[in-house]
Amino acid sequence: MPDQVPPVVSRAFEVLVPAILTLIITACIGSAYYNITGLYLNDIIKNSIQDPLGSLDATVPGFIILYLVIMLFWLVGIHGNNMVSAVKESIFTPLALEKFNRGEKTTNIINMYAIQMWGEIGGSGCTLGLVIAIFIFSKREDNKAIASLSLIPGLFEINETVTFGIPFVLTSIVLEIVGYVLTIIGFCPVACLTVPWTCPSLIFGFLATGANIMGAVTQAILIAISVVIYTSFLISYEKYQNKQAVEA
């Protein structure tokens, strides 16, 4: 665009053309698919993702499969939690509330607030541990810059900057299993209270377990485990980055 056009305006027009092309291509594919099959594109998601996930139950294999799907969506740049939230909430939220609404103590160890407390510390992938590992062990300024941008949002379980900025592993599945074990052996109380997902870690665990300090202690243990897990991958990743920089 002409030089006299402000940069903020020109940037808006730069993304306009790709956006329009994306809509046109998607509409054409959707129209062709409907004419051939009689189904819409969203039916693909329902039939291939929502219906199979809807058959999951509140077991250890069930939440492992659920979080595996969430992380695989993140792997290809799609917000995993948003994609499966309808299924996740419909299965696990009633388990937390069915006895609570009758004034009884919740006994379902695996419920919505428990899996959030165990497996979403710092957001999907439990990336608060990764941010801490970067601050402690990283020697690269670009990774430290990502960690600096991600720390404050990560305290409130918002982690898009780190998930899109640094490749990460399926740490949340490990922490879900550890959290479950700590609960069934009685170390951690059963999570039974509704807590906003943006509530900072440790406070989340404290409130979700009925203001029990062991909920916060459990989350602290899980954070420490995630730091240990991420550190080895971080060191390997930085070696790979340094090798690429030398070759370039």
C-alpha atoms as a printed R data frame, in Angstrom:
    type eleno elety resid chain resno       x       y      z
1   ATOM     1    CA   MET     A     1   0.000   0.000  0.000
2   ATOM     2    CA   PRO     A     2   1.152   3.644 -0.403
3   ATOM     3    CA   ASP     A     3   3.659   4.900  2.160
4   ATOM     4    CA   GLN     A     4   1.194   7.483  3.475
5   ATOM     5    CA   VAL     A     5  -1.113   4.721  4.737
6   ATOM     6    CA   PRO     A     6  -0.544   4.163  8.500
7   ATOM     7    CA   PRO     A     7   1.097   0.799  9.311
8   ATOM     8    CA   VAL     A     8  -1.803  -0.267 11.521
9   ATOM     9    CA   VAL     A     9  -4.204   0.161  8.590
10  ATOM    10    CA   SER     A    10  -1.953  -1.612  6.081
11  ATOM    11    CA   ARG     A    11  -1.509  -4.582  8.438
12  ATOM    12    CA   ALA     A    12  -5.283  -4.909  8.688
13  ATOM    13    CA   PHE     A    13  -5.547  -5.120  4.900
14  ATOM    14    CA   GLU     A    14  -2.644  -7.588  4.726
15  ATOM    15    CA   VAL     A    15  -4.600 -10.157  6.747
16  ATOM    16    CA   LEU     A    16  -7.882  -9.350  4.998
17  ATOM    17    CA   VAL     A    17  -7.013 -11.102  1.726
18  ATOM    18    CA   PRO     A    18  -5.868 -14.401  3.350
19  ATOM    19    CA   ALA     A    19  -8.968 -14.335  5.556
20  ATOM    20    CA   ILE     A    20 -11.289 -13.891  2.572
21  ATOM    21    CA   LEU     A    21  -9.498 -16.625  0.624
22  ATOM    22    CA   THR     A    22  -9.778 -18.973  3.602
23  ATOM    23    CA   LEU     A    23 -13.528 -18.342  3.851
24  ATOM    24    CA   ILE     A    24 -14.046 -18.853  0.121
25  ATOM    25    CA   ILE     A    25 -12.012 -22.083  0.016
26  ATOM    26    CA   THR     A    26 -13.756 -23.444  3.123
27  ATOM    27    CA   ALA     A    27 -17.170 -22.549  1.703
28  ATOM    28    CA   CYS     A    28 -16.375 -24.290 -1.587
29  ATOM    29    CA   ILE     A    29 -15.131 -27.421  0.173
30  ATOM    30    CA   GLY     A    30 -18.157 -27.404  2.466
31  ATOM    31    CA   SER     A    31 -20.559 -27.005 -0.452
32  ATOM    32    CA   ALA     A    32 -18.913 -29.819 -2.397
33  ATOM    33    CA   TYR     A    33 -18.917 -32.088  0.651
34  ATOM    34    CA   TYR     A    34 -22.618 -31.390  1.271
35  ATOM    35    CA   ASN     A    35 -23.548 -32.097 -2.346
36  ATOM    36    CA   ILE     A    36 -21.680 -35.410 -2.251
37  ATOM    37    CA   THR     A    37 -22.625 -36.682  1.216
38  ATOM    38    CA   GLY     A    38 -25.576 -34.588  2.371
39  ATOM    39    CA   LEU     A    39 -23.613 -33.637  5.493
40  ATOM    40    CA   TYR     A    40 -22.050 -30.355  6.626
41  ATOM    41    CA   LEU     A    41 -18.396 -29.920  7.618
42  ATOM    42    CA   ASN     A    42 -19.319 -29.623 11.290
43  ATOM    43    CA   ASP     A    43 -20.870 -33.097 11.007
44  ATOM    44    CA   ILE     A    44 -17.338 -34.421 10.404
45  ATOM    45    CA   ILE     A    45 -16.247 -33.048 13.778
46  ATOM    46    CA   LYS     A    46 -19.354 -34.406 15.497
47  ATOM    47    CA   ASN     A    47 -19.061 -37.874 13.999
48  ATOM    48    CA   SER     A    48 -15.289 -38.259 14.280
49  ATOM    49    CA   ILE     A    49 -14.562 -36.422 17.545
50  ATOM    50    CA   GLN     A    50 -17.605 -35.509 19.632
51  ATOM    51    CA   ASP     A    51 -19.477 -38.812 19.441
52  ATOM    52    CA   PRO     A    52 -16.444 -41.044 20.227
53  ATOM    53    CA   LEU     A    53 -15.332 -38.779 23.093
54  ATOM    54    CA   GLY     A    54 -18.890 -38.687 24.407
55  ATOM    55    CA   SER     A    55 -18.625 -42.414 25.071
56  ATOM    56    CA   LEU     A    56 -15.726 -41.929 27.496
57  ATOM    57    CA   ASP     A    57 -16.349 -42.577 31.162
58  ATOM    58    CA   ALA     A    58 -14.782 -41.070 34.276
59  ATOM    59    CA   THR     A    59 -11.888 -43.493 34.574
60  ATOM    60    CA   VAL     A    60  -8.125 -43.124 34.387
61  ATOM    61    CA   PRO     A    61  -8.034 -44.372 30.751
62  ATOM    62    CA   GLY     A    62 -10.931 -42.013 30.012
63  ATOM    63    CA   PHE     A    63  -9.189 -38.817 31.081
64  ATOM    64    CA   ILE     A    64  -5.882 -39.977 29.573
65  ATOM    65    CA   ILE     A    65  -7.573 -40.331 26.177
66  ATOM    66    CA   LEU     A    66  -9.314 -36.982 26.659
67  ATOM    67    CA   TYR     A    67  -6.102 -35.087 27.397
68  ATOM    68    CA   LEU     A    68  -4.244 -36.919 24.653
69  ATOM    69    CA   VAL     A    69  -6.818 -35.592 22.177
70  ATOM    70    CA   ILE     A    70  -6.546 -32.083 23.667
71  ATOM    71    CA   MET     A    71  -2.761 -32.086 23.302
72  ATOM    72    CA   LEU     A    72  -2.914 -33.454 19.746
73  ATOM    73    CA   PHE     A    73  -5.149 -30.541 18.778
74  ATOM    74    CA   TRP     A    74  -2.611 -28.122 20.266
75  ATOM    75    CA   LEU     A    75   0.101 -29.892 18.271
76  ATOM    76    CA   VAL     A    76  -1.517 -28.737 15.015
77  ATOM    77    CA   GLY     A    77  -2.267 -25.215 16.265
78  ATOM    78    CA   ILE     A    78  -5.894 -25.736 17.334
79  ATOM    79    CA   HIS     A    79  -7.113 -24.785 20.823
80  ATOM    80    CA   GLY     A    80  -7.590 -28.257 22.277
81  ATOM    81    CA   ASN     A    81  -9.695 -27.353 25.296
82  ATOM    82    CA   ASN     A    82 -12.111 -25.332 23.195
83  ATOM    83    CA   MET     A    83 -12.514 -28.237 20.792
84  ATOM    84    CA   VAL     A    84 -13.510 -30.781 23.444
85  ATOM    85    CA   SER     A    85 -14.920 -28.556 26.215
86  ATOM    86    CA   ALA     A    86 -18.537 -29.529 25.492
87  ATOM    87    CA   VAL     A    87 -17.703 -33.208 25.880
88  ATOM    88    CA   LYS     A    88 -15.386 -32.726 28.857
89  ATOM    89    CA   GLU     A    89 -17.823 -30.590 30.822
90  ATOM    90    CA   SER     A    90 -20.837 -32.798 30.102
91  ATOM    91    CA   ILE     A    91 -19.006 -35.873 31.413
92  ATOM    92    CA   PHE     A    92 -16.995 -34.573 34.360
93  ATOM    93    CA   THR     A    93 -18.930 -31.585 35.785
94  ATOM    94    CA   PRO     A    94 -21.989 -33.604 36.926
95  ATOM    95    CA   LEU     A    95 -19.658 -35.961 38.789
96  ATOM    96    CA   ALA     A    96 -18.465 -33.044 40.919
97  ATOM    97    CA   LEU     A    97 -21.946 -31.715 41.653
98  ATOM    98    CA   GLU     A    98 -24.281 -34.716 41.957
99  ATOM    99    CA   LYS     A    99 -23.705 -35.240 45.695
100 ATOM   100    CA   PHE     A   100 -22.701 -31.650 46.468
101 ATOM   101    CA   ASN     A   101 -26.153 -30.433 45.341
102 ATOM   102    CA   ARG     A   102 -27.706 -32.790 47.894
103 ATOM   103    CA   GLY     A   103 -25.508 -31.401 50.652
104 ATOM   104    CA   GLU     A   104 -23.338 -34.512 50.729
105 ATOM   105    CA   LYS     A   105 -19.582 -34.918 50.452
106 ATOM   106    CA   THR     A   106 -18.326 -35.509 46.914
107 ATOM   107    CA   THR     A   107 -16.788 -38.957 46.575
108 ATOM   108    CA   ASN     A   108 -16.118 -39.031 42.825
109 ATOM   109    CA   ILE     A   109 -12.341 -38.661 42.707
110 ATOM   110    CA   ILE     A   110 -12.316 -38.024 38.955
111 ATOM   111    CA   ASN     A   111 -14.425 -34.953 38.242
112 ATOM   112    CA   MET     A   112 -14.191 -31.655 36.366
113 ATOM   113    CA   TYR     A   113 -12.405 -29.701 39.079
114 ATOM   114    CA   ALA     A   114 -10.035 -32.548 39.919
115 ATOM   115    CA   ILE     A   115  -8.762 -32.936 36.361
116 ATOM   116    CA   GLN     A   116  -8.364 -29.158 36.090
117 ATOM   117    CA   MET     A   117  -6.497 -29.087 39.396
118 ATOM   118    CA   TRP     A   118  -4.143 -31.894 38.332
119 ATOM   119    CA   GLY     A   119  -3.679 -31.433 34.597
120 ATOM   120    CA   GLU     A   120  -4.106 -27.749 33.750
121 ATOM   121    CA   ILE     A   121  -1.590 -26.025 36.001
122 ATOM   122    CA   GLY     A   122  -0.617 -22.966 34.014
123 ATOM   123    CA   GLY     A   123  -2.993 -23.972 31.200
124 ATOM   124    CA   SER     A   124  -3.136 -26.915 28.803
125 ATOM   125    CA   GLY     A   125   0.022 -29.002 29.035
126 ATOM   126    CA   CYS     A   126   0.821 -27.772 32.569
127 ATOM   127    CA   THR     A   127   3.202 -25.247 31.064
128 ATOM   128    CA   LEU     A   128   3.794 -23.287 34.262
129 ATOM   129    CA   GLY     A   129   6.487 -25.877 34.979
130 ATOM   130    CA   LEU     A   130   8.007 -25.214 31.561
131 ATOM   131    CA   VAL     A   131   8.109 -21.465 32.200
132 ATOM   132    CA   ILE     A   132   9.825 -22.044 35.557
133 ATOM   133    CA   ALA     A   133  12.304 -24.465 33.933
134 ATOM   134    CA   ILE     A   134  13.178 -21.854 31.301
135 ATOM   135    CA   PHE     A   135  13.872 -19.219 33.953
136 ATOM   136    CA   ILE     A   136  16.126 -21.617 35.878
137 ATOM   137    CA   PHE     A   137  17.947 -23.513 33.122
138 ATOM   138    CA   SER     A   138  17.589 -21.731 29.781
139 ATOM   139    CA   LYS     A   139  20.637 -20.074 28.198
140 ATOM   140    CA   ARG     A   140  18.822 -18.606 25.195
141 ATOM   141    CA   GLU     A   141  17.378 -15.110 25.240
142 ATOM   142    CA   ASP     A   142  14.561 -15.947 22.801
143 ATOM   143    CA   ASN     A   143  13.220 -18.679 25.071
144 ATOM   144    CA   LYS     A   144  13.584 -16.429 28.115
145 ATOM   145    CA   ALA     A   145  11.615 -13.754 26.266
146 ATOM   146    CA   ILE     A   146   8.784 -16.228 25.659
147 ATOM   147    CA   ALA     A   147   8.884 -17.255 29.322
148 ATOM   148    CA   SER     A   148   8.779 -13.626 30.467
149 ATOM   149    CA   LEU     A   149   5.697 -12.981 28.339
150 ATOM   150    CA   SER     A   150   4.067 -16.192 29.540
151 ATOM   151    CA   LEU     A   151   4.669 -16.031 33.297
152 ATOM   152    CA   ILE     A   152   1.893 -13.667 34.420
153 ATOM   153    CA   PRO     A   153  -0.783 -15.107 32.081
154 ATOM   154    CA   GLY     A   154   0.357 -18.604 33.093
155 ATOM   155    CA   LEU     A   155  -0.426 -17.857 36.732
156 ATOM   156    CA   PHE     A   156  -4.046 -17.480 35.607
157 ATOM   157    CA   GLU     A   157  -3.984 -20.632 33.414
158 ATOM   158    CA   ILE     A   158  -3.600 -18.688 30.120
159 ATOM   159    CA   ASN     A   159  -0.708 -20.085 28.104
160 ATOM   160    CA   GLU     A   160  -1.142 -19.507 24.369
161 ATOM   161    CA   THR     A   161   2.156 -17.603 24.193
162 ATOM   162    CA   VAL     A   162   4.159 -20.584 25.394
163 ATOM   163    CA   THR     A   163   2.161 -23.330 23.654
164 ATOM   164    CA   PHE     A   164   2.544 -21.622 20.292
165 ATOM   165    CA   GLY     A   165   6.073 -20.379 21.036
166 ATOM   166    CA   ILE     A   166   7.752 -23.581 22.244
167 ATOM   167    CA   PRO     A   167   7.055 -27.253 21.419
168 ATOM   168    CA   PHE     A   168   5.875 -29.128 24.501
169 ATOM   169    CA   VAL     A   169   5.126 -32.680 25.588
170 ATOM   170    CA   LEU     A   170   2.188 -34.463 27.176
171 ATOM   171    CA   THR     A   171   3.112 -33.520 30.740
172 ATOM   172    CA   SER     A   172  -0.506 -33.028 31.779
173 ATOM   173    CA   ILE     A   173  -1.237 -36.750 31.370
174 ATOM   174    CA   VAL     A   174   1.590 -37.631 33.778
175 ATOM   175    CA   LEU     A   175   0.369 -35.082 36.309
176 ATOM   176    CA   GLU     A   176  -3.240 -36.282 35.987
177 ATOM   177    CA   ILE     A   177  -2.119 -39.792 36.938
178 ATOM   178    CA   VAL     A   178   0.047 -38.559 39.836
179 ATOM   179    CA   GLY     A   179  -2.784 -36.343 41.103
180 ATOM   180    CA   TYR     A   180  -5.211 -39.263 40.919
181 ATOM   181    CA   VAL     A   181  -2.842 -41.513 42.877
182 ATOM   182    CA   LEU     A   182  -2.287 -38.838 45.548
183 ATOM   183    CA   THR     A   183  -6.056 -38.558 45.921
184 ATOM   184    CA   ILE     A   184  -6.882 -42.272 46.153
185 ATOM   185    CA   ILE     A   185  -4.198 -42.779 48.830
186 ATOM   186    CA   GLY     A   186  -5.717 -39.944 50.870
187 ATOM   187    CA   PHE     A   187  -2.850 -37.468 50.560
188 ATOM   188    CA   CYS     A   188  -5.024 -35.006 48.636
189 ATOM   189    CA   PRO     A   189  -8.721 -34.389 49.412
190 ATOM   190    CA   VAL     A   190 -11.285 -34.921 46.661
191 ATOM   191    CA   ALA     A   191 -11.832 -31.740 44.622
192 ATOM   192    CA   CYS     A   192 -15.480 -30.861 45.186
193 ATOM   193    CA   LEU     A   193 -16.058 -27.117 44.731
194 ATOM   194    CA   THR     A   194 -16.533 -24.986 41.632
195 ATOM   195    CA   VAL     A   195 -13.499 -22.766 41.023
196 ATOM   196    CA   PRO     A   196 -13.030 -20.449 37.996
197 ATOM   197    CA   TRP     A   197 -10.481 -21.940 35.601
198 ATOM   198    CA   THR     A   198  -8.514 -18.668 35.689
199 ATOM   199    CA   CYS     A   199  -7.887 -19.008 39.419
200 ATOM   200    CA   PRO     A   200  -4.108 -19.149 40.048
201 ATOM   201    CA   SER     A   201  -2.536 -22.513 40.800
202 ATOM   202    CA   LEU     A   202  -2.158 -23.406 44.498
203 ATOM   203    CA   ILE     A   203  -5.132 -21.146 45.271
204 ATOM   204    CA   PHE     A   204  -7.159 -23.306 42.863
205 ATOM   205    CA   GLY     A   205  -6.157 -26.484 44.676
206 ATOM   206    CA   PHE     A   206  -6.828 -24.914 48.073
207 ATOM   207    CA   LEU     A   207 -10.336 -23.765 47.121
208 ATOM   208    CA   ALA     A   208 -11.349 -26.778 45.002
209 ATOM   209    CA   THR     A   209 -10.703 -29.151 47.911
210 ATOM   210    CA   GLY     A   210 -12.842 -27.133 50.323
211 ATOM   211    CA   ALA     A   211 -10.165 -24.745 51.598
212 ATOM   212    CA   ASN     A   212  -7.835 -27.626 52.442
213 ATOM   213    CA   ILE     A   213  -4.133 -26.778 52.407
214 ATOM   214    CA   MET     A   214  -3.296 -30.250 51.068
215 ATOM   215    CA   GLY     A   215  -4.946 -29.309 47.787
216 ATOM   216    CA   ALA     A   216  -2.406 -26.515 47.393
217 ATOM   217    CA   VAL     A   217   0.423 -28.817 48.501
218 ATOM   218    CA   THR     A   218  -0.619 -31.345 45.856
219 ATOM   219    CA   GLN     A   219  -0.503 -28.701 43.145
220 ATOM   220    CA   ALA     A   220   2.930 -27.585 44.372
221 ATOM   221    CA   ILE     A   221   4.169 -31.183 44.051
222 ATOM   222    CA   LEU     A   222   2.719 -31.431 40.548
223 ATOM   223    CA   ILE     A   223   4.401 -28.167 39.532
224 ATOM   224    CA   ALA     A   224   7.753 -29.498 40.783
225 ATOM   225    CA   ILE     A   225   7.269 -32.718 38.801
226 ATOM   226    CA   SER     A   226   6.422 -30.747 35.657
227 ATOM   227    CA   VAL     A   227   9.598 -28.662 36.048
228 ATOM   228    CA   VAL     A   228  11.669 -31.860 36.239
229 ATOM   229    CA   ILE     A   229   9.937 -33.335 33.182
230 ATOM   230    CA   TYR     A   230  10.263 -30.196 31.090
231 ATOM   231    CA   THR     A   231  13.898 -29.503 32.008
232 ATOM   232    CA   SER     A   232  15.333 -32.464 30.081
233 ATOM   233    CA   PHE     A   233  13.260 -31.601 27.011
234 ATOM   234    CA   LEU     A   234  14.200 -27.929 27.320
235 ATOM   235    CA   ILE     A   235  17.925 -28.724 27.355
236 ATOM   236    CA   SER     A   236  17.568 -30.971 24.284
237 ATOM   237    CA   TYR     A   237  15.442 -28.365 22.519
238 ATOM   238    CA   GLU     A   238  18.000 -25.612 23.116
239 ATOM   239    CA   LYS     A   239  20.792 -27.838 21.781
240 ATOM   240    CA   TYR     A   240  18.691 -28.308 18.641
241 ATOM   241    CA   GLN     A   241  18.102 -24.551 18.395
242 ATOM   242    CA   ASN     A   242  21.815 -23.822 18.778
243 ATOM   243    CA   LYS     A   243  22.674 -26.396 16.097
244 ATOM   244    CA   GLN     A   244  20.184 -24.796 13.710
245 ATOM   245    CA   ALA     A   245  21.632 -21.352 14.422
246 ATOM   246    CA   VAL     A   246  25.167 -22.566 13.615
247 ATOM   247    CA   GLU     A   247  24.060 -24.252 10.383
248 ATOM   248    CA   ALA     A   248  22.200 -21.125  9.299
